[in-house]
């Protein structure tokens, strides 16, 4: 459940800028509306938002990961659609085992779950992109 303040603006953002597929947009009346969208390439995860479906404060969503196979391509796609994305970062394991610090850029080896970037929706809900399953082909 993604808490948003403007459903139509959020539909446009997630569908047109982030590239999610619109599955459902249903409203039996002015006090209730449910919108469901699915990330491109996903068949197991969707998001919902709307009117009368959550009491959470718009913009309060944190810690939600969107897994991508090519972080650089995902950043280019989002930025090309007008989404501001943070600079990429990767787990810094230069001292051996990872100790919780990050280095700039994408992990050169493209290790699974090592590279990240963030973006927010118009309400400030924070998403983290995480690279998993990179293939150079």
VODO-733255 format. One line per field, with one value per atom (N, C-alpha, C, CB): residue number from 1; residue in one letter; chain; atom name; x negated, z, y negated. Coordinates in Angstrom, 3 decimals. Glycine has a CB too. Layout:
REM VODO-733255
gufi	NUM, ...;
vodo	a, ...;
vexnu	A, ...;
vomar	CA, ...;
c1	X, ...;
c3	Z, ...;
c2	Y, ...;
This chain:
REM VODO-733255
gufi	1, 1, 1, 1, 2, 2, 2, 2, 3, 3, 3, 3, 4, 4, 4, 4, 5, 5, 5, 5, 6, 6, 6, 6, 7, 7, 7, 7, 8, 8, 8, 8, 9, 9, 9, 9, 10, 10, 10, 10, 11, 11, 11, 11, 12, 12, 12, 12, 13, 13, 13, 13, 14, 14, 14, 14, 15, 15, 15, 15, 16, 16, 16, 16, 17, 17, 17, 17, 18, 18, 18, 18, 19, 19, 19, 19, 20, 20, 20, 20, 21, 21, 21, 21, 22, 22, 22, 22, 23, 23, 23, 23, 24, 24, 24, 24, 25, 25, 25, 25, 26, 26, 26, 26, 27, 27, 27, 27, 28, 28, 28, 28, 29, 29, 29, 29, 30, 30, 30, 30, 31, 31, 31, 31, 32, 32, 32, 32, 33, 33, 33, 33, 34, 34, 34, 34, 35, 35, 35, 35, 36, 36, 36, 36, 37, 37, 37, 37, 38, 38, 38, 38, 39, 39, 39, 39, 40, 40, 40, 40, 41, 41, 41, 41, 42, 42, 42, 42, 43, 43, 43, 43, 44, 44, 44, 44, 45, 45, 45, 45, 46, 46, 46, 46, 47, 47, 47, 47, 48, 48, 48, 48, 49, 49, 49, 49, 50, 50, 50, 50, 51, 51, 51, 51, 52, 52, 52, 52, 53, 53, 53, 53, 54, 54, 54, 54, 55, 55, 55, 55, 56, 56, 56, 56, 57, 57, 57, 57, 58, 58, 58, 58, 59, 59, 59, 59, 60, 60, 60, 60, 61, 61, 61, 61, 62, 62, 62, 62, 63, 63, 63, 63, 64, 64, 64, 64, 65, 65, 65, 65, 66, 66, 66, 66, 67, 67, 67, 67, 68, 68, 68, 68, 69, 69, 69, 69, 70, 70, 70, 70, 71, 71, 71, 71, 72, 72, 72, 72, 73, 73, 73, 73, 74, 74, 74, 74, 75, 75, 75, 75, 76, 76, 76, 76, 77, 77, 77, 77, 78, 78, 78, 78, 79, 79, 79, 79, 80, 80, 80, 80, 81, 81, 81, 81, 82, 82, 82, 82, 83, 83, 83, 83, 84, 84, 84, 84, 85, 85, 85, 85, 86, 86, 86, 86, 87, 87, 87, 87, 88, 88, 88, 88, 89, 89, 89, 89, 90, 90, 90, 90, 91, 91, 91, 91, 92, 92, 92, 92, 93, 93, 93, 93, 94, 94, 94, 94, 95, 95, 95, 95, 96, 96, 96, 96, 97, 97, 97, 97, 98, 98, 98, 98, 99, 99, 99, 99, 100, 100, 100, 100, 101, 101, 101, 101, 102, 102, 102, 102, 103, 103, 103, 103, 104, 104, 104, 104, 105, 105, 105, 105, 106, 106, 106, 106, 107, 107, 107, 107, 108, 108, 108, 108, 109, 109, 109, 109, 110, 110, 110, 110, 111, 111, 111, 111, 112, 112, 112, 112, 113, 113, 113, 113, 114, 114, 114, 114, 115, 115, 115, 115, 116, 116, 116, 116, 117, 117, 117, 117, 118, 118, 118, 118, 119, 119, 119, 119, 120, 120, 120, 120, 121, 121, 121, 121, 122, 122, 122, 122, 123, 123, 123, 123, 124, 124, 124, 124, 125, 125, 125, 125, 126, 126, 126, 126, 127, 127, 127, 127, 128, 128, 128, 128, 129, 129, 129, 129, 130, 130, 130, 130, 131, 131, 131, 131, 132, 132, 132, 132, 133, 133, 133, 133, 134, 134, 134, 134, 135, 135, 135, 135, 136, 136, 136, 136, 137, 137, 137, 137;
vodo	x, x, x, x, x, x, x, x, x, x, x, x, x, x, x, x, x, x, x, x, x, x, x, x, x, x, x, x, x, x, x, x, x, x, x, x, x, x, x, x, x, x, x, x, x, x, x, x, x, x, x, x, x, x, x, x, x, x, x, x, x, x, x, x, x, x, x, x, x, x, x, x, x, x, x, x, x, x, x, x, x, x, x, x, x, x, x, x, x, x, x, x, x, x, x, x, x, x, x, x, x, x, x, x, x, x, x, x, x, x, x, x, x, x, x, x, x, x, x, x, x, x, x, x, x, x, x, x, x, x, x, x, x, x, x, x, x, x, x, x, x, x, x, x, x, x, x, x, x, x, x, x, x, x, x, x, x, x, x, x, x, x, x, x, x, x, x, x, x, x, x, x, x, x, x, x, x, x, x, x, x, x, x, x, x, x, x, x, x, x, x, x, x, x, x, x, x, x, x, x, x, x, x, x, x, x, x, x, x, x, x, x, x, x, x, x, x, x, x, x, x, x, x, x, x, x, x, x, x, x, x, x, x, x, x, x, x, x, x, x, x, x, x, x, x, x, x, x, x, x, x, x, x, x, x, x, x, x, x, x, x, x, x, x, x, x, x, x, x, x, x, x, x, x, x, x, x, x, x, x, x, x, x, x, x, x, x, x, x, x, x, x, x, x, x, x, x, x, x, x, x, x, x, x, x, x, x, x, x, x, x, x, x, x, x, x, x, x, x, x, x, x, x, x, x, x, x, x, x, x, x, x, x, x, x, x, x, x, x, x, x, x, x, x, x, x, x, x, x, x, x, x, x, x, x, x, x, x, x, x, x, x, x, x, x, x, x, x, x, x, x, x, x, x, x, x, x, x, x, x, x, x, x, x, x, x, x, x, x, x, x, x, x, x, x, x, x, x, x, x, x, x, x, x, x, x, x, x, x, x, x, x, x, x, x, x, x, x, x, x, x, x, x, x, x, x, x, x, x, x, x, x, x, x, x, x, x, x, x, x, x, x, x, x, x, x, x, x, x, x, x, x, x, x, x, x, x, x, x, x, x, x, x, x, x, x, x, x, x, x, x, x, x, x, x, x, x, x, x, x, x, x, x, x, x, x, x, x, x, x, x, x, x, x, x, x, x, x, x, x, x, x, x, x, x, x, x, x, x, x, x, x, x, x, x, x, x, x, x, x, x, x, x, x, x, x, x, x, x, x, x, x, x, x, x, x, x, x, x, x, x, x, x, x, x, x, x, x;
vexnu	A, A, A, A, A, A, A, A, A, A, A, A, A, A, A, A, A, A, A, A, A, A, A, A, A, A, A, A, A, A, A, A, A, A, A, A, A, A, A, A, A, A, A, A, A, A, A, A, A, A, A, A, A, A, A, A, A, A, A, A, A, A, A, A, A, A, A, A, A, A, A, A, A, A, A, A, A, A, A, A, A, A, A, A, A, A, A, A, A, A, A, A, A, A, A, A, A, A, A, A, A, A, A, A, A, A, A, A, A, A, A, A, A, A, A, A, A, A, A, A, A, A, A, A, A, A, A, A, A, A, A, A, A, A, A, A, A, A, A, A, A, A, A, A, A, A, A, A, A, A, A, A, A, A, A, A, A, A, A, A, A, A, A, A, A, A, A, A, A, A, A, A, A, A, A, A, A, A, A, A, A, A, A, A, A, A, A, A, A, A, A, A, A, A, A, A, A, A, A, A, A, A, A, A, A, A, A, A, A, A, A, A, A, A, A, A, A, A, A, A, A, A, A, A, A, A, A, A, A, A, A, A, A, A, A, A, A, A, A, A, A, A, A, A, A, A, A, A, A, A, A, A, A, A, A, A, A, A, A, A, A, A, A, A, A, A, A, A, A, A, A, A, A, A, A, A, A, A, A, A, A, A, A, A, A, A, A, A, A, A, A, A, A, A, A, A, A, A, A, A, A, A, A, A, A, A, A, A, A, A, A, A, A, A, A, A, A, A, A, A, A, A, A, A, A, A, A, A, A, A, A, A, A, A, A, A, A, A, A, A, A, A, A, A, A, A, A, A, A, A, A, A, A, A, A, A, A, A, A, A, A, A, A, A, A, A, A, A, A, A, A, A, A, A, A, A, A, A, A, A, A, A, A, A, A, A, A, A, A, A, A, A, A, A, A, A, A, A, A, A, A, A, A, A, A, A, A, A, A, A, A, A, A, A, A, A, A, A, A, A, A, A, A, A, A, A, A, A, A, A, A, A, A, A, A, A, A, A, A, A, A, A, A, A, A, A, A, A, A, A, A, A, A, A, A, A, A, A, A, A, A, A, A, A, A, A, A, A, A, A, A, A, A, A, A, A, A, A, A, A, A, A, A, A, A, A, A, A, A, A, A, A, A, A, A, A, A, A, A, A, A, A, A, A, A, A, A, A, A, A, A, A, A, A, A, A, A, A, A, A, A, A, A, A, A, A, A, A, A, A, A, A, A, A, A, A, A, A, A, A, A, A, A, A, A, A, A, A;
vomar	N, CA, C, CB, N, CA, C, CB, N, CA, C, CB, N, CA, C, CB, N, CA, C, CB, N, CA, C, CB, N, CA, C, CB, N, CA, C, CB, N, CA, C, CB, N, CA, C, CB, N, CA, C, CB, N, CA, C, CB, N, CA, C, CB, N, CA, C, CB, N, CA, C, CB, N, CA, C, CB, N, CA, C, CB, N, CA, C, CB, N, CA, C, CB, N, CA, C, CB, N, CA, C, CB, N, CA, C, CB, N, CA, C, CB, N, CA, C, CB, N, CA, C, CB, N, CA, C, CB, N, CA, C, CB, N, CA, C, CB, N, CA, C, CB, N, CA, C, CB, N, CA, C, CB, N, CA, C, CB, N, CA, C, CB, N, CA, C, CB, N, CA, C, CB, N, CA, C, CB, N, CA, C, CB, N, CA, C, CB, N, CA, C, CB, N, CA, C, CB, N, CA, C, CB, N, CA, C, CB, N, CA, C, CB, N, CA, C, CB, N, CA, C, CB, N, CA, C, CB, N, CA, C, CB, N, CA, C, CB, N, CA, C, CB, N, CA, C, CB, N, CA, C, CB, N, CA, C, CB, N, CA, C, CB, N, CA, C, CB, N, CA, C, CB, N, CA, C, CB, N, CA, C, CB, N, CA, C, CB, N, CA, C, CB, N, CA, C, CB, N, CA, C, CB, N, CA, C, CB, N, CA, C, CB, N, CA, C, CB, N, CA, C, CB, N, CA, C, CB, N, CA, C, CB, N, CA, C, CB, N, CA, C, CB, N, CA, C, CB, N, CA, C, CB, N, CA, C, CB, N, CA, C, CB, N, CA, C, CB, N, CA, C, CB, N, CA, C, CB, N, CA, C, CB, N, CA, C, CB, N, CA, C, CB, N, CA, C, CB, N, CA, C, CB, N, CA, C, CB, N, CA, C, CB, N, CA, C, CB, N, CA, C, CB, N, CA, C, CB, N, CA, C, CB, N, CA, C, CB, N, CA, C, CB, N, CA, C, CB, N, CA, C, CB, N, CA, C, CB, N, CA, C, CB, N, CA, C, CB, N, CA, C, CB, N, CA, C, CB, N, CA, C, CB, N, CA, C, CB, N, CA, C, CB, N, CA, C, CB, N, CA, C, CB, N, CA, C, CB, N, CA, C, CB, N, CA, C, CB, N, CA, C, CB, N, CA, C, CB, N, CA, C, CB, N, CA, C, CB, N, CA, C, CB, N, CA, C, CB, N, CA, C, CB, N, CA, C, CB, N, CA, C, CB, N, CA, C, CB, N, CA, C, CB, N, CA, C, CB, N, CA, C, CB, N, CA, C, CB, N, CA, C, CB, N, CA, C, CB, N, CA, C, CB, N, CA, C, CB, N, CA, C, CB, N, CA, C, CB, N, CA, C, CB, N, CA, C, CB, N, CA, C, CB, N, CA, C, CB, N, CA, C, CB, N, CA, C, CB, N, CA, C, CB, N, CA, C, CB, N, CA, C, CB, N, CA, C, CB, N, CA, C, CB, N, CA, C, CB, N, CA, C, CB;
c1	-0.848, 0.000, -0.895, 0.966, -0.714, -1.508, -0.598, -2.107, -0.900, -0.056, -0.347, -0.264, 0.680, 0.524, 1.596, 0.594, 1.326, 2.278, 3.147, 1.536, 2.664, 3.381, 3.322, 2.771, 4.433, 4.460, 4.141, 5.827, 4.750, 4.503, 3.042, 5.412, 2.461, 1.043, 0.171, 0.630, 0.528, -0.243, -0.100, 0.194, 1.100, 1.277, 0.358, 2.765, 0.366, -0.482, -1.959, -0.238, -2.380, -3.784, -4.180, -4.046, -3.461, -3.857, -3.661, -3.067, -2.638, -2.396, -3.283, -0.927, -3.250, -3.900, -5.383, -3.204, -5.796, -7.200, -8.006, -7.296, -7.426, -8.156, -7.962, -7.700, -6.885, -6.683, -5.906, -7.971, -5.170, -4.336, -3.105, -3.918, -2.564, -1.351, -0.128, -1.374, 0.840, 2.077, 2.976, 2.811, 3.232, 4.064, 5.519, 3.513, 5.714, 7.057, 7.133, 7.414, 8.235, 8.588, 10.098, 8.102, 10.541, 11.958, 12.439, 12.226, 13.599, 14.196, 15.714, 13.756, 16.313, 17.770, 18.451, 18.195, 17.659, 18.198, 17.072, 19.181, 17.372, 16.328, 15.506, 16.950, 15.985, 15.271, 14.327, 16.263, 14.330, 13.477, 12.977, 14.235, 11.680, 11.059, 9.825, 10.694, 9.678, 8.490, 7.808, 8.854, 6.509, 5.676, 4.599, 5.048, 4.395, 3.333, 2.473, 3.913, 1.153, 0.188, -0.879, -0.458, -1.429, -2.453, -3.713, -1.954, -4.863, -6.126, -6.344, -7.310, -6.928, -7.246, -8.083, -7.995, -7.715, -8.456, -8.096, -9.879, -7.215, -6.826, -5.515, -6.704, -5.422, -4.136, -3.711, -4.204, -4.489, -4.205, -3.990, -5.313, -4.282, -4.211, -3.493, -5.626, -2.610, -1.922, -1.858, -0.499, -1.529, -1.296, 0.154, -2.270, 0.667, 2.001, 1.974, 3.006, 2.849, 3.121, 4.512, 2.048, 5.006, 6.331, 6.925, 7.240, 8.239, 9.000, 9.745, 9.994, 9.627, 10.349, 9.774, 11.747, 8.491, 7.915, 6.748, 7.461, 6.232, 5.177, 5.221, 3.790, 4.851, 4.756, 3.326, 5.310, 2.401, 0.995, 0.817, 0.109, -0.153, -0.434, -1.091, -1.344, -0.577, -1.222, -2.712, -0.521, -3.528, -4.968, -5.690, -5.234, -4.989, -5.617, -6.207, -4.611, -6.023, -6.554, -8.076, -5.933, -8.749, -10.215, -10.599, -10.854, -11.800, -12.344, -11.741, -12.156, -11.173, -10.616, -11.625, -9.265, -11.977, -12.977, -12.300, -13.926, -12.846, -12.439, -13.665, -11.914, -13.624, -14.775, -14.820, -14.709, -16.006, -16.229, -17.454, -16.407, -17.500, -18.642, -19.792, -18.211, -19.523, -20.574, -20.312, -20.602, -21.044, -20.811, -21.042, -21.711, -22.110, -22.395, -21.260, -23.730, -20.737, -19.636, -18.368, -19.367, -18.106, -16.933, -17.038, -16.774, -18.229, -18.437, -18.216, -19.866, -18.779, -18.593, -17.110, -19.379, -16.392, -14.963, -14.200, -14.392, -14.406, -13.683, -14.027, -13.989, -15.306, -15.705, -15.181, -17.233, -15.136, -14.581, -13.101, -14.813, -12.432, -11.014, -10.781, -10.295, -11.846, -11.708, -11.743, -10.468, -12.163, -12.250, -13.659, -11.895, -13.758, -15.057, -15.519, -14.991, -16.712, -17.264, -18.578, -17.477, -18.814, -20.066, -21.239, -20.026, -22.423, -23.623, -23.700, -24.913, -24.146, -24.258, -25.353, -24.534, -25.181, -26.158, -26.237, -25.776, -27.349, -27.480, -28.132, -28.288, -27.916, -28.500, -30.012, -28.016, -30.653, -32.107, -32.694, -32.551, -33.242, -33.852, -35.368, -33.272, -35.918, -37.360, -38.206, -37.707, -37.645, -38.390, -38.075, -38.066, -37.537, -37.154, -35.651, -37.748, -35.109, -33.659, -32.991, -33.324, -31.803, -31.091, -30.764, -29.814, -31.049, -30.843, -29.759, -32.137, -28.954, -27.846, -28.108, -27.482, -29.266, -29.559, -29.379, -31.000, -29.231, -29.004, -30.076, -27.616, -30.330, -31.213, -30.367, -32.421, -30.844, -30.112, -30.106, -30.720, -29.034, -28.942, -28.361, -30.279, -28.265, -27.758, -28.912, -27.053, -28.680, -29.693, -30.237, -29.108, -31.547, -32.171, -31.943, -33.662, -31.814, -31.559, -30.064, -32.136, -29.228, -27.770, -27.288, -27.319, -27.880, -27.455, -25.989, -28.352, -25.246, -23.839, -23.693, -23.198, -22.705, -22.323, -23.429, -21.911, -24.316, -25.423, -25.286, -26.721, -24.469, -24.370, -22.946, -24.797, -22.866, -21.591, -21.510, -21.384, -20.283, -19.977, -18.564, -20.111, -18.195, -16.888, -16.134, -17.042, -14.809, -13.960, -12.722, -13.577, -12.055, -10.828, -9.696, -11.023, -8.482, -7.313, -6.961, -6.099, -5.944, -5.612, -5.273, -4.470, -4.865, -4.557, -5.761, -3.458, -6.859, -8.045, -8.190, -8.032, -7.322, -7.499, -8.810, -6.289, -9.672, -11.034, -11.159, -12.014, -11.703, -11.963, -13.460, -11.251, -13.940, -15.339, -15.435, -15.987, -16.192, -16.494, -17.661, -16.836, -17.586, -18.641, -18.927, -18.230, -20.201, -20.571, -20.753, -21.865, -20.046, -20.142, -20.038, -19.014, -20.924, -20.829, -21.376, -19.419, -22.363, -22.947, -23.556, -24.020, -23.342, -23.978, -24.472, -22.992, -25.714, -26.300, -25.807, -27.816, -25.047, -24.585, -23.317, -24.373;
c3	0.000, 0.000, 0.000, 1.222, -0.977, -1.098, -0.732, -2.558, 0.352, 0.743, -0.114, 2.228, -0.825, -1.724, -1.440, -3.195, -1.848, -1.626, -2.850, -1.225, -4.034, -5.276, -6.146, -6.023, -6.232, -6.922, -8.404, -6.752, -9.076, -10.517, -10.801, -11.088, -9.994, -10.161, -9.953, -9.170, -8.983, -8.694, -9.801, -7.363, -10.365, -11.508, -12.642, -11.981, -12.953, -14.038, -13.745, -14.247, -12.506, -12.149, -12.299, -10.711, -11.643, -11.649, -13.014, -10.601, -13.737, -15.058, -16.120, -15.451, -16.221, -17.340, -17.126, -17.605, -15.892, -15.645, -15.158, -14.633, -14.288, -13.732, -14.590, -12.290, -15.370, -16.287, -15.742, -16.739, -14.643, -14.098, -14.993, -12.625, -15.018, -15.778, -14.886, -16.313, -15.399, -14.657, -14.756, -15.196, -13.618, -13.564, -13.239, -12.530, -12.255, -11.759, -11.421, -10.518, -11.794, -11.340, -11.179, -12.357, -9.947, -9.695, -8.556, -9.379, -8.791, -7.775, -7.841, -7.966, -6.812, -6.797, -6.357, -5.889, -5.853, -5.391, -4.965, -4.234, -4.609, -4.304, -3.044, -4.167, -2.154, -0.903, -0.992, 0.209, -2.150, -2.273, -3.710, -1.840, -3.828, -5.130, -4.888, -5.886, -5.640, -5.533, -6.901, -5.026, -6.869, -8.065, -7.773, -8.450, -8.713, -8.585, -9.829, -8.365, -9.608, -10.704, -10.434, -10.880, -11.509, -11.401, -12.111, -11.996, -11.442, -12.102, -13.370, -11.141, -14.376, -15.624, -15.319, -16.609, -15.916, -15.723, -14.477, -15.690, -13.658, -12.424, -12.642, -11.237, -12.106, -12.129, -10.716, -13.028, -9.736, -8.373, -7.401, -7.881, -7.816, -6.898, -7.571, -6.440, -6.831, -7.305, -6.168, -7.830, -6.504, -5.501, -5.605, -5.691, -4.514, -4.509, -3.809, -3.831, -4.252, -3.563, -3.978, -3.897, -3.341, -3.700, -2.654, -3.928, -2.557, -1.610, -0.692, -2.345, 0.615, 1.581, 1.796, 1.162, 1.477, 1.639, 2.618, 0.310, 3.045, 4.057, 4.844, 3.404, 6.102, 6.942, 7.060, 8.318, 6.354, 6.406, 5.797, 5.669, 6.308, 5.848, 4.467, 6.861, 3.486, 2.177, 2.309, 1.274, 1.609, 1.652, 2.736, 1.833, 3.505, 4.636, 4.283, 5.736, 3.062, 2.667, 2.555, 1.323, 3.206, 3.186, 3.118, 4.444, 2.635, 2.674, 1.656, 4.020, 0.584, -0.455, -1.589, -0.972, -1.903, -2.934, -4.247, -2.496, -5.328, -6.670, -7.309, -7.493, -7.503, -8.006, -9.524, -7.574, -10.036, -11.477, -11.879, -11.861, -13.125, -13.578, -14.080, -14.665, -14.388, -14.875, -14.267, -16.462, -13.217, -12.493, -13.378, -11.270, -14.162, -15.036, -16.034, -15.791, -16.613, -17.560, -16.870, -18.231, -15.654, -14.911, -14.594, -13.609, -14.213, -13.932, -15.203, -13.369, -16.318, -17.593, -17.954, -18.734, -17.794, -18.116, -17.261, -17.910, -15.954, -15.054, -15.318, -13.605, -15.417, -15.676, -17.024, -15.630, -18.018, -19.321, -19.265, -20.286, -18.223, -18.013, -16.963, -17.608, -16.626, -15.714, -14.243, -15.995, -13.871, -12.463, -11.971, -12.254, -10.859, -10.263, -9.486, -9.339, -9.833, -9.197, -8.526, -10.238, -7.349, -6.642, -7.429, -5.198, -7.095, -7.663, -7.181, -7.266, -8.037, -7.586, -6.537, -8.773, -5.726, -4.694, -4.593, -3.311, -4.068, -3.883, -2.554, -5.022, -2.105, -0.842, -0.965, -0.456, -0.037, -0.029, 0.822, 0.506, 0.140, 0.843, 0.661, 0.326, 0.464, 0.211, 1.382, -0.102, 2.585, 3.762, 4.091, 4.970, 3.107, 3.347, 3.369, 4.662, 4.413, 4.559, 4.666, 5.807, 4.055, 4.074, 5.495, 3.243, 5.825, 7.178, 7.251, 7.709, 6.207, 6.241, 5.550, 7.629, 4.949, 4.249, 2.742, 4.567, 2.059, 0.620, -0.093, 0.286, -1.350, -2.230, -3.399, -2.725, -4.054, -5.176, -6.377, -5.568, -7.141, -8.386, -8.233, -9.002, -9.366, -9.424, -9.205, -10.778, -8.468, -8.218, -9.555, -7.382, -9.720, -10.999, -11.373, -10.946, -10.400, -10.665, -10.824, -9.541, -10.594, -10.654, -9.761, -12.101, -8.582, -7.631, -7.261, -6.355, -7.128, -6.743, -5.407, -6.665, -5.350, -4.136, -3.589, -3.077, -4.472, -4.027, -4.468, -4.541, -5.488, -6.035, -5.890, -7.521, -5.582, -5.249, -5.786, -3.737, -5.929, -6.176, -5.656, -7.714, -5.415, -4.837, -5.677, -3.419, -5.616, -6.180, -5.307, -7.660, -5.420, -4.659, -5.608, -3.650, -5.181, -5.958, -5.583, -5.704, -6.211, -5.928, -4.475, -6.769, -3.693, -2.277, -1.374, -1.852, -1.918, -1.115, -0.654, 0.070, -1.129, -0.838, -1.472, -1.373, -0.693, -1.124, -1.607, 0.009, -2.789, -3.401, -3.557, -4.769, -3.335, -3.553, -4.701, -2.261, -5.716, -6.806, -6.354, -8.144, -6.615, -6.236, -7.446, -4.972, -7.807, -8.961, -8.548, -9.611, -9.261, -9.054, -10.431, -8.068, -10.705, -11.946, -13.164, -12.198, -12.983, -14.101, -15.119, -13.592, -16.385, -17.477, -18.496, -18.132, -18.918, -19.858, -21.280, -19.820, -21.528, -22.894, -23.226, -23.089;
c2	1.171, 0.000, -1.236, 0.003, -2.085, -3.305, -4.487, -3.465, -5.190, -6.319, -7.553, -6.648, -8.022, -9.164, -10.210, -8.711, -11.435, -12.521, -12.814, -13.772, -12.465, -12.751, -11.503, -13.993, -10.792, -9.499, -9.656, -8.832, -10.618, -10.786, -11.128, -11.881, -11.994, -12.338, -11.101, -13.459, -10.278, -9.072, -8.031, -8.476, -7.890, -6.991, -7.437, -6.967, -8.711, -9.223, -8.971, -10.727, -9.184, -8.983, -7.516, -9.458, -6.630, -5.218, -4.561, -4.456, -4.931, -4.339, -4.967, -4.495, -6.290, -6.972, -7.246, -8.258, -7.465, -7.789, -6.589, -8.904, -5.769, -4.628, -3.375, -4.355, -3.320, -2.212, -1.034, -1.739, -1.239, -0.174, 0.000, -0.489, 1.206, 1.503, 1.266, 2.971, 0.529, 0.281, 1.508, -0.983, 2.159, 3.362, 3.035, 4.335, 2.168, 1.858, 0.381, 2.724, -0.241, -1.589, -1.576, -2.729, -1.340, -1.117, -1.997, 0.356, -2.615, -3.473, -3.346, -4.951, -2.738, -2.642, -3.938, -1.518, -4.879, -6.152, -7.068, -5.942, -8.313, -9.294, -9.006, -10.626, -8.145, -7.881, -6.683, -7.653, -5.984, -4.810, -4.672, -3.540, -4.483, -4.217, -3.371, -5.548, -2.317, -1.481, -1.424, -0.048, -1.657, -1.574, -0.535, -2.981, 0.372, 1.367, 1.324, 2.789, 1.271, 1.270, 2.324, -0.134, 2.880, 3.917, 3.451, 5.261, 3.583, 3.219, 4.039, 3.419, 3.415, 4.111, 5.345, 3.174, 6.474, 7.707, 8.490, 7.404, 7.962, 8.659, 9.385, 7.669, 10.581, 11.266, 11.656, 12.509, 11.210, 11.621, 10.463, 12.471, 9.236, 8.103, 6.939, 7.676, 6.304, 5.113, 4.107, 5.453, 2.878, 1.842, 1.397, 0.632, 0.857, 0.280, -1.065, 1.223, -1.945, -3.200, -3.629, -4.304, -4.667, -5.137, -6.048, -3.979, -6.004, -6.814, -5.853, -7.798, -6.071, -5.261, -3.879, -5.134, -3.677, -2.339, -2.283, -1.828, -3.428, -3.437, -4.741, -3.248, -4.642, -5.831, -6.335, -5.540, -5.679, -6.082, -7.470, -5.057, -8.190, -9.548, -9.500, -10.294, -10.272, -10.317, -10.656, -11.345, -9.893, -10.118, -9.345, -11.555, -8.527, -7.844, -6.473, -7.678, -6.004, -4.694, -4.757, -4.231, -3.832, -3.741, -2.273, -4.431, -2.003, -0.654, 0.294, -0.091, -0.217, 0.633, 0.753, 0.072, 1.983, 2.246, 2.605, 3.374, 2.092, 2.447, 3.087, 1.192, 4.402, 5.148, 5.025, 6.644, 4.688, 4.530, 5.335, 3.028, 5.780, 6.575, 5.720, 7.519, 4.458, 3.558, 2.177, 3.495, 1.851, 0.602, -0.615, 0.528, -0.599, -1.751, -1.970, -1.543, -0.902, -1.021, -1.530, 0.330, -1.050, -1.503, -2.999, -0.690, -3.439, -4.866, -5.687, -5.115, -5.240, -5.959, -6.040, -5.261, -4.925, -4.893, -5.898, -3.477, -5.843, -6.737, -8.196, -6.387, -8.500, -9.887, -10.369, -10.022, -9.480, -9.826, -10.143, -8.709, -9.652, -9.929, -11.008, -8.664, -11.733, -12.868, -12.550, -13.548, -11.335, -10.958, -11.263, -9.448, -11.976, -12.262, -11.036, -13.517, -10.537, -9.340, -9.723, -8.181, -9.186, -9.458, -8.868, -8.873, -9.319, -8.706, -7.264, -9.501, -6.347, -4.957, -4.792, -4.037, -3.764, -3.436, -1.916, -4.082, -1.442, 0.002, 0.302, 0.628, 1.525, 1.960, 1.915, 3.386, 1.241, 1.119, 2.238, -0.273, 3.233, 4.369, 4.337, 5.717, 3.134, 3.009, 3.487, 1.569, 3.500, 3.950, 5.411, 3.056, 6.138, 7.530, 7.660, 8.044, 8.214, 8.381, 7.012, 9.249, 6.871, 5.597, 5.187, 5.682, 3.931, 3.414, 2.339, 2.857, 2.217, 1.269, -0.049, 1.002, -0.220, -1.474, -1.287, -1.956, -2.405, -2.393, -3.196, -2.947, -2.828, -3.573, -4.078, -2.687, -5.115, -5.694, -4.754, -7.039, -4.815, -4.080, -2.688, -3.984, -2.014, -0.647, 0.316, -0.366, 1.378, 2.398, 2.894, 3.578, 2.822, 3.174, 4.635, 2.891, 5.512, 6.926, 7.217, 7.779, 6.220, 6.367, 7.510, 6.608, 7.625, 8.656, 8.433, 8.643, 9.526, 9.419, 8.699, 10.810, 7.830, 7.106, 6.211, 8.082, 5.733, 4.887, 3.433, 5.442, 3.152, 1.793, 1.256, 1.774, -0.041, -0.667, -2.097, -0.665, -2.577, -3.981, -4.204, -4.361, -5.439, -5.744, -6.754, -6.264, -6.681, -7.722, -7.847, -7.406, -8.981, -9.231, -9.550, -10.382, -9.232, -9.639, -11.080, -8.676, -11.668, -13.070, -13.376, -13.475, -12.366, -12.574, -12.376, -11.645, -11.841, -11.586, -10.141, -12.472, -9.242, -7.816, -7.376, -6.956, -6.741, -6.429, -4.992, -6.677, -4.834, -3.536, -3.350, -3.409, -2.134, -1.802, -0.804, -1.229, -1.161, -0.236, 0.640, -1.007, 1.930, 2.865, 3.761, 3.719, 3.869, 4.687, 6.153, 4.147, 7.038, 8.483, 9.154, 9.005, 10.089, 10.861, 10.150, 11.221, 9.296, 8.546, 9.507, 7.550, 9.194, 9.939, 8.937, 10.968, 9.059, 8.105, 8.334, 8.195, 9.380, 9.657, 8.926, 11.128;
